[in-house]
Amino acid sequence: MQIVEINMKLPYKERGAILSKIVSKLGDRIRDIHFHPPDINGLSEVRIEILSEGTKTLTELKKLINKGRVSFRVLSTV
């Protein structure tokens, strides 16, 4: 198990729909969520800390997010 921080830049108008899908799939594994206001281009940054068992979780997220950007880093290994 790893604790992974996922940084996403999402369009502000579609942020709610995308995040509801993410929470429905990963709800029990989410540790923390931080929302940042949109920038001048209309992109909102969201940081999520999750418990991950490997790359399977990250591939699921990339399928859900079409119009946004995703980056991640491993915070610790449990």
C-alpha positions in Angstrom: 0.0 0.0 0.0 1.1 3.5 -0.8 -0.1 7.0 0.0 -0.3 8.8 -3.3 -0.9 12.5 -3.8 -2.7 13.2 -7.1 -2.7 16.7 -8.5 -5.4 17.4 -11.1 -6.2 20.5 -13.1 -9.9 20.4 -14.2 -12.2 22.7 -16.0 -14.1 24.6 -13.3 -17.5 24.0 -14.9 -17.0 20.2 -15.1 -15.2 19.8 -11.7 -18.3 18.6 -9.8 -19.2 15.9 -12.3 -15.7 14.5 -12.4 -15.2 14.6 -8.7 -18.4 12.8 -8.0 -17.3 10.0 -10.2 -13.9 9.8 -8.5 -15.5 9.8 -5.0 -18.0 7.0 -6.0 -15.1 4.8 -7.2 -12.4 5.7 -4.6 -14.5 6.9 -1.6 -13.2 4.6 1.0 -9.5 5.1 0.0 -9.5 8.9 0.0 -7.6 10.5 2.9 -7.7 14.2 2.1 -8.9 16.6 -0.6 -7.8 20.2 -1.2 -9.6 22.5 -3.7 -8.0 25.6 -5.2 -9.9 28.4 -7.0 -9.8 28.6 -10.7 -7.1 30.5 -12.5 -7.5 33.0 -15.3 -7.9 30.1 -17.8 -10.8 28.5 -15.9 -8.8 25.5 -14.6 -9.3 24.6 -11.0 -6.6 22.6 -9.1 -7.6 19.7 -6.9 -5.2 17.7 -4.7 -6.3 14.3 -3.4 -4.4 11.9 -1.1 -5.4 8.3 -1.5 -4.3 4.9 -0.4 -3.2 3.1 -3.5 -2.4 -0.6 -4.2 -0.5 0.1 -7.4 -1.0 1.6 -10.8 -4.5 0.3 -11.2 -6.0 3.3 -9.3 -4.1 5.8 -11.5 -5.2 4.2 -14.7 -8.9 4.4 -13.5 -8.4 8.1 -12.8 -7.0 8.8 -16.2 -10.0 7.2 -17.8 -12.4 9.4 -15.8 -10.5 12.6 -16.6 -10.6 13.5 -20.3 -10.2 17.3 -20.4 -7.9 17.7 -17.4 -4.3 17.0 -16.5 -3.2 14.5 -13.9 0.1 14.2 -12.1 1.0 12.1 -9.0 3.7 11.5 -6.5 4.2 8.8 -3.9 4.2 10.3 -0.4 5.0 7.1 1.6 4.8 3.4 1.4 2.8 1.7 4.1 
